[in-house]
Amino acid sequence: MADAGDDLERPLIAHLLELRSRLLRGFVGLVVVLVCLLPFANKLYALLAQPLLDKLPKGGQLIATQVASPFFAPMKLAFFAALMLSMPWLLYQAWAFVAPGLYQREKKLALPLLASALSLFYAGCAFAFFLVLPMVFGFLTRVTPAGVAMMTDIGAYLDFVLVMFLAFGLAFELPVALVILSLLGWVTPAQLREARGYAVVGIFIIAAIVTPPDVVSQLMLAIPMVLLYEAGILASVLVTPRRSADGARAG
């Protein structure tokens, strides 16, 4: 009995050691990128603030209402940028840990899904930075009452932009989520088409909740999500027959 217990413990210990190794490698990679970005933290913040500064009246600027904000806001941004840049390395470590336990067909499906998810998240953040934020700030500066100076705290501005990045990055993951649901057999492309009306209503409700209280940002999130929902349906159509055929061959 003792030998059997030892045989069971050895694989578990090996998996735990492998997990620790992968977590350590991921952490080291993140720290290396962060250390490289720290000297440029202020320049990164200046770049991030440009969409708002471009829309402010002449002489407009960001302000710091807390003593430590000029230090912590750029550091926070540097960490977020390091996390974004090291995400491929972090995902690779996660993939290297789980890949040995996957079947060949699962590996062929998982790799494109991971690559698509990462690319779509980056695309969502870029969409928010280059298109959404300038339009939102342009709208907000136009509706600012006369006699009111629009002067935003640097910490509040950073939190606002990061929330927008997260909201649009996750929203752009919609096609991947639909494909995964189809692969799991929880939904079919026909069901997704039938639920299109409910999905559109839900998308606009989500956009109203996660974006600032202005019509511009809500539409800028809702419209791409509707298009991405349609893209998810098309991708599910392409994947589902292949999944069925594989299952028929396996049977």
Secondary structure, 3 states (H helix, E strand, C coil): CHHHHHHHHHHHHHHHHHHHHHHHHHHHHHHHHHHHHHHHHHHHHHHHHHHHHCCCCCCCCCECCCCCHHHHHHHHHHHHHHHHHCHHHHHHHHHHHHHHHCCHHHHHHHHHHHHHHHHHHHHHHHHHHHHHHHHHHHHHHHHCCCCCCCCCEHHHHHHHHHHHHHHHHHHCCHHHHHHHHHHCCCCCHHHHHHCHHHHHHHHHHHHHHHCCCCHHHHHHHHHHHHHHHHHHHHHHHHHHHHHHHHHHHHC
